[in-house]
Amino acid sequence: MRTDLLAAALATLAAAVAAPLAARENDPEFERRWQSLLDGGYGDPLSIPPEWYDPVAPVAGAPTPVERAERPEDHVAPTALAAAASWAESQNSAALLVARDGKLVFERYWQGSGRDTRFNPQSMSKTVLALLVGIAIERGEIGSADDPIGRYVTEWQGEERGEITLRQMLWMAAGLEQGDDGYGYEVTRDNPVVRHSLGSDYTRLLLSLEPVGAPGETFDYNNQVNQLLSIALERASGEDYETLLSRRLWKPLGLADAAIPLDREGGMAISSCCILSRPVDWLRIGGLFVNGGRYRGQQIVPEAWIAQMLAPSPAYRGYGYQVWIGNQQIGGERPPLVPLVPWQSEAFAAPQVVILNGHGNQRVYVMPDRRLVVVRFGREWPAAWDDAVLPNVIWRGTSAEEKPK
């Protein structure tokens, strides 16, 4: 009898182990994408070209002309722009753009790129999600940032994890596991996060995440938390993420058409990454942090929400709502290629710097005191990235007394 019970228990355990493994092996979308990565030699997400992503959802824009400064030298010293461009080029940059007072004062492309070349901003996309959450709160679709996630992700209602607030998620302090089985960012087919990112269901892994700490206490940068927020946003608004992007940001800001990857045809868009778009359009996204959420006199994002986004998290003062703020790691030995927290050789010269931060050192730097936005994109890893260089060189090349023209 005892032998029979043991055999039954072992059979049950084997079935429990085999079921998720079988599920992993039975996702043709993952297999297709994984093989395509191997065939293309794309061992790092940075190396994947925008045209590789399939399927994608269009993000319709309503492009308006880019306004150029008549005399760029009146906005930023030419010597500062030349120094910034020289350093950016030395760091494998493919695009560098600078705007002041909403006007383009510098635009340079390398490696065969141009204004209409689409790039992958990587995790800079997370900041866009936070902007949309603020708009949804203003519209009454979401009650407040203190709503529990279980109000929208109803699968978690009545559970401990369902009580995590949207605010704690926006802070990247949700207290949830990464879901990577210890593989971290290693690109291997055995990594559950890789299978999630290349698979046909962006919800499965997210809904399986378990608590590992008290919400609100520990900063733990987690891509899956951002995607959970997008589930809440879609359910609260009744709109697909790509539709919200188009109607509430891309069209009001006069941006060009973009695209965003889906898990499958007609499926869910990824929000933690990959709004395939032009670098020049990120100048206007950054400009929202200069102008309190306004663009050409129209309030696109509530001003109070912009202020909330830029308030330091109690879990880590260098982070707000899905955006990096102020000084990060200063000095010491430069960390490896993918440090969790950005590294800078010296403190920022500007009193306030807002950083949209993407894998491979995709960057938007915003310096509100001098109404500056700097955008940098690249397809290759830089040789020795330093987050102090571009904002400090350009900020020091401006005058505090310069008035909008």
C-alpha positions in Angstrom: 0.0 0.0 0.0 2.8 2.4 1.0 4.6 1.5 -2.3 1.5 2.3 -4.3 1.2 5.7 -2.5 4.8 6.5 -3.2 4.5 5.6 -6.8 1.4 7.7 -7.1 3.1 10.6 -5.5 6.1 10.3 -7.8 3.8 10.1 -10.8 2.0 13.2 -9.7 5.3 15.1 -9.2 6.6 13.9 -12.6 3.4 15.2 -14.2 3.7 18.5 -12.5 7.3 18.9 -13.7 6.5 17.7 -17.2 3.5 19.9 -17.7 5.3 23.2 -17.8 8.2 21.7 -19.7 5.7 20.5 -22.3 4.1 23.9 -22.4 7.5 25.4 -23.1 8.1 23.0 -26.0 4.7 23.6 -27.5 4.8 27.3 -28.4 5.5 27.5 -32.2 5.8 31.3 -31.9 8.7 31.0 -29.5 10.4 28.3 -31.7 10.0 30.5 -34.8 11.5 33.5 -33.1 14.2 31.6 -31.3 15.4 30.0 -34.6 15.3 33.4 -36.2 17.5 34.8 -33.5 20.0 32.0 -34.1 19.9 32.4 -37.8 20.5 36.2 -37.6 23.2 35.9 -35.0 21.4 38.1 -32.6 22.9 37.1 -29.3 22.0 40.5 -27.6 18.7 42.4 -27.9 20.7 45.4 -28.9 21.7 43.7 -32.1 18.1 42.9 -33.3 17.0 45.3 -36.1 13.6 46.8 -35.8 12.4 45.0 -38.9 13.0 41.6 -37.2 10.0 42.0 -34.9 6.9 40.2 -36.2 4.1 40.7 -35.7 3.9 44.3 -34.7 1.0 46.7 -34.2 1.1 50.1 -35.8 1.1 53.1 -33.6 -0.5 55.8 -35.7 1.0 59.2 -35.4 0.1 62.6 -36.9 3.5 64.0 -37.8 4.1 67.8 -37.7 7.3 69.5 -38.9 10.3 69.5 -36.6 10.9 73.1 -35.6 14.6 74.2 -36.0 16.2 77.0 -34.2 17.1 79.8 -36.6 20.5 80.4 -34.9 21.5 77.2 -33.0 24.6 78.9 -31.7 22.3 81.2 -29.6 20.9 78.2 -27.8 24.0 76.0 -27.2 27.6 76.9 -27.8 29.0 75.3 -31.1 32.1 74.1 -29.2 29.9 72.2 -26.8 27.9 70.6 -29.5 31.1 69.6 -31.4 32.6 68.1 -28.3 29.3 66.2 -27.6 29.2 64.9 -31.1 32.8 63.8 -31.1 32.4 61.8 -27.9 29.0 60.3 -29.0 30.6 59.1 -32.3 33.5 57.6 -30.3 30.9 55.6 -28.3 29.3 53.9 -31.3 26.3 56.2 -31.4 24.1 56.2 -34.4 22.1 59.3 -33.5 22.6 62.4 -31.4 20.0 65.2 -31.2 19.7 68.3 -29.0 16.7 70.6 -28.5 16.3 73.7 -26.4 13.0 75.5 -25.8 11.4 72.8 -28.0 13.5 73.7 -31.1 16.1 71.4 -32.7 19.6 72.9 -32.4 21.6 69.8 -33.3 21.0 66.6 -35.3 23.7 64.1 -36.3 23.5 60.6 -37.6 26.1 57.9 -38.2 26.3 54.3 -39.4 24.0 55.0 -42.4 21.1 56.3 -40.3 18.9 59.3 -40.9 16.0 61.1 -39.5 13.4 58.5 -40.6 15.4 55.5 -39.4 13.5 53.6 -36.8 15.4 52.5 -33.7 14.5 50.4 -30.7 14.5 52.6 -27.5 14.5 49.5 -25.4 13.5 50.3 -21.8 13.0 54.0 -22.4 9.6 52.7 -23.4 8.8 52.1 -19.7 8.6 55.8 -19.1 5.9 56.1 -21.8 3.8 53.5 -19.9 4.0 55.7 -16.8 2.9 58.8 -18.7 -0.2 56.8 -19.9 -1.0 55.7 -16.4 -1.2 59.3 -15.3 -3.5 60.2 -18.2 -5.7 57.2 -17.3 -5.9 58.5 -13.7 -6.8 62.0 -14.9 -9.6 60.5 -17.1 -11.0 58.5 -14.1 -10.3 55.1 -15.6 -7.9 54.3 -12.8 -8.7 55.5 -9.3 -5.3 56.5 -8.1 -1.7 55.3 -7.9 -2.6 53.8 -4.6 -5.1 51.4 -6.1 -4.2 47.7 -5.6 -3.2 45.9 -8.7 -5.8 43.2 -7.9 -8.5 45.7 -8.7 -7.5 45.4 -12.4 -5.6 42.1 -12.5 -8.6 40.2 -11.1 -6.7 36.9 -11.2 -4.9 38.2 -8.0 -7.9 39.4 -6.1 -7.9 38.2 -2.5 -4.2 37.3 -2.6 -1.2 39.0 -1.0 0.2 40.0 -4.4 -3.2 41.6 -5.3 -2.6 44.2 -2.6 0.6 45.6 -4.2 -0.2 49.1 -5.3 0.3 50.7 -8.7 2.6 53.2 -7.0 4.8 50.5 -5.7 5.0 49.0 -9.1 5.8 52.3 -10.7 8.6 52.6 -8.2 10.0 49.2 -9.2 9.5 48.2 -5.6 6.7 45.6 -6.1 8.4 42.8 -4.0 7.7 40.3 -6.8 10.2 37.7 -8.1 11.9 38.3 -11.5 10.6 35.0 -12.9 13.9 34.2 -14.5 14.9 31.0 -12.5 18.2 32.6 -11.8 19.2 33.1 -15.4 19.0 36.9 -15.2 19.5 38.5 -18.6 21.2 35.4 -20.1 19.9 34.8 -23.6 19.2 31.0 -23.5 16.1 29.0 -24.4 16.0 27.7 -20.8 15.5 31.2 -19.4 11.7 31.6 -18.7 12.0 35.4 -19.3 13.5 34.7 -22.8 10.7 32.2 -23.5 8.2 34.9 -22.3 9.7 37.6 -24.4 9.8 35.5 -27.5 6.6 33.6 -26.8 3.0 33.9 -27.8 1.5 34.9 -24.4 2.8 38.0 -22.6 0.5 37.3 -19.6 1.4 33.7 -18.6 4.7 34.4 -16.8 3.4 37.7 -15.3 0.4 36.0 -13.6 2.7 33.3 -12.1 5.0 35.7 -10.3 5.1 35.2 -6.5 6.0 37.7 -3.7 9.6 37.7 -2.5 9.6 40.8 -0.3 7.5 43.5 1.3 6.1 45.9 -1.4 7.5 49.4 -1.4 10.7 48.7 0.5 13.3 47.4 -2.0 14.2 48.8 -5.4 14.2 45.8 -7.8 14.1 46.7 -11.5 11.7 44.2 -13.1 10.5 44.2 -16.7 7.6 42.0 -15.8 6.2 44.6 -13.3 6.0 47.1 -16.1 4.0 44.7 -18.3 1.7 44.0 -15.4 1.0 47.7 -15.3 0.1 47.6 -19.0 -2.4 44.8 -18.3 -4.0 47.1 -15.6 -4.0 50.0 -18.0 -5.6 48.1 -20.9 -8.3 46.6 -18.6 -9.1 50.0 -17.0 -9.3 51.9 -20.2 -10.9 49.2 -22.4 -8.3 49.9 -25.1 -5.3 48.1 -26.5 -1.9 49.5 -25.5 -1.0 50.5 -29.0 -4.3 52.4 -29.4 -3.6 54.3 -26.1 -0.1 55.1 -27.3 -1.5 56.5 -30.6 -4.5 58.5 -29.3 -3.0 59.8 -26.1 0.6 60.5 -26.9 1.8 59.9 -30.5 -0.9 61.9 -32.2 -1.2 64.8 -29.7 2.6 65.2 -29.8 2.7 65.2 -33.6 5.0 62.2 -33.8 5.6 60.0 -36.8 4.0 56.6 -37.2 5.7 53.9 -35.0 5.2 50.2 -34.3 5.2 48.0 -31.2 5.8 44.2 -31.1 3.0 41.8 -30.2 3.1 38.4 -28.6 1.0 37.0 -31.5 -1.3 38.3 -34.2 -4.1 40.2 -32.6 -2.4 39.7 -29.2 -0.8 41.9 -26.5 1.8 44.6 -27.1 5.0 44.7 -25.1 5.2 47.8 -22.9 8.5 47.4 -21.1 10.4 47.8 -24.3 10.6 48.3 -28.0 8.5 51.2 -29.3 10.1 51.1 -32.8 10.3 54.8 -33.5 12.5 57.8 -34.7 15.0 59.3 -32.3 13.7 62.8 -33.2 10.3 62.0 -31.8 11.8 61.4 -28.4 12.7 65.0 -28.2 9.0 65.8 -27.7 8.5 63.0 -25.2 11.4 64.4 -23.2 10.0 67.9 -23.6 7.0 66.8 -21.5 9.3 66.9 -18.5 10.5 70.4 -19.4 7.0 71.8 -19.8 5.0 70.1 -17.1 3.3 67.7 -19.5 2.3 70.4 -22.1 3.0 70.5 -25.8 2.3 73.7 -27.8 -0.1 74.9 -25.1 -2.1 71.6 -24.8 -1.9 69.7 -21.6 -1.0 66.2 -22.8 -0.1 64.7 -19.4 -1.3 66.2 -16.1 1.2 68.6 -14.6 0.7 67.1 -11.2 1.5 63.6 -12.5 4.7 64.8 -14.1 5.7 66.1 -10.7 4.8 62.8 -9.1 6.9 60.9 -11.7 9.9 62.9 -10.8 9.6 62.5 -7.0 12.2 60.1 -5.6 11.1 56.7 -4.6 11.6 55.8 -0.9 13.1 52.5 -2.1 15.8 54.3 -4.3 16.1 58.0 -4.6 17.5 57.8 -8.1 14.2 56.5 -9.5 10.7 57.9 -9.7 7.8 56.4 -11.7 9.5 54.3 -14.4 12.1 57.0 -14.9 15.6 57.7 -13.5 16.2 61.0 -11.8 19.3 62.8 -10.7 22.7 61.4 -9.9 23.2 57.6 -10.0 26.5 55.7 -9.5 29.2 58.4 -9.3 32.9 57.6 -9.6 34.9 54.5 -8.8 35.5 51.8 -11.4 33.3 51.8 -14.4 31.0 48.8 -14.2 30.4 46.1 -16.9 28.4 46.6 -20.0 24.9 46.3 -18.4 24.9 47.9 -14.9 21.5 48.0 -13.3 22.1 51.6 -12.1 23.7 54.1 -14.7 27.3 55.0 -14.0 28.8 58.5 -14.2 32.3 59.7 -13.6 31.2 63.0 -12.0 28.0 64.5 -10.6 25.6 66.2 -13.0 26.3 69.9 -13.5 22.6 70.6 -13.9 20.5 70.9 -10.7 18.0 68.4 -12.1 18.5 65.7 -14.8 15.8 63.3 -15.9 17.0 60.1 -17.6 15.1 57.8 -19.9 17.3 54.8 -19.9 17.3 51.9 -22.4 19.5 48.8 -22.9 22.7 49.6 -24.9 22.7 53.1 -23.5 19.7 54.4 -25.4 19.2 57.7 -23.6 17.0 60.8 -23.3 18.5 63.4 -20.9 16.2 66.2 -19.8 17.5 69.3 -18.0 14.5 71.4 -17.2 16.3 74.4 -15.7 17.7 75.2 -19.2 14.9 73.6 -21.2 17.3 71.1 -22.7 16.5 67.6 -24.2 19.3 65.4 -25.4 18.6 62.1 -27.3 21.2 59.4 -28.0 20.6 56.1 -29.9 22.9 53.3 -30.8 22.9 49.8 -32.3 26.3 48.7 -30.8 27.7 48.8 -27.3 29.8 51.9 -26.6 33.4 51.4 -25.7 33.4 53.3 -22.3 30.0 54.8 -21.6 29.8 57.6 -19.0 26.4 59.1 -18.3 27.9 62.4 -17.1 29.5 63.4 -20.4 26.6 64.4 -22.8 24.4 66.2 -20.3 27.3 68.0 -18.7 29.0 69.1 -21.9 25.8 70.4 -23.3 24.5 72.0 -20.1 27.8 73.8 -19.6 27.5 75.0 -23.2 24.4 77.0 -22.4 23.6 80.2 -20.6 21.2 80.3 -17.7 20.0 83.7 -18.9 19.0 82.5 -22.4 15.3 83.2 -22.9 13.0 81.3 -25.3 13.0 82.6 -28.8 
